Amino acid sequence: MNKERLKKLMAEFGKLGLVIYLILFALVLLGFVVAIQTGFHVESTAGKAGLWGAAWLATKVTQPLRILATLALTPIVAQALKRWKKPPQDGVTGG
């Protein structure tokens, strides 16, 4: 069911849905990196690769939640962007 809603969202909002999903992915990934790093002391290159791998795995587990968040946030962000880009209606005409 989420895949159908995601396809509908992409058809309606285009790239905005993808951008929001990628932003959420990056924020969650970096959040897991910070959370894991504060719990473990990593000094080697292999340790850093392990850190990013563990963070990626944790981020992958949260994918259904990120999809739901994308479905919820995209229409809200689209509406906010429309209001922000809309010129003020003050009755003054240029000429």
Summary of the structure (lengths in Angstrom):
residues: 95
radius of gyration: 19.4
end to end distance: 51.8
largest distance: 66.1
contacts: 209
relative contact order: 0.15
helix: 81%
strand: 0%
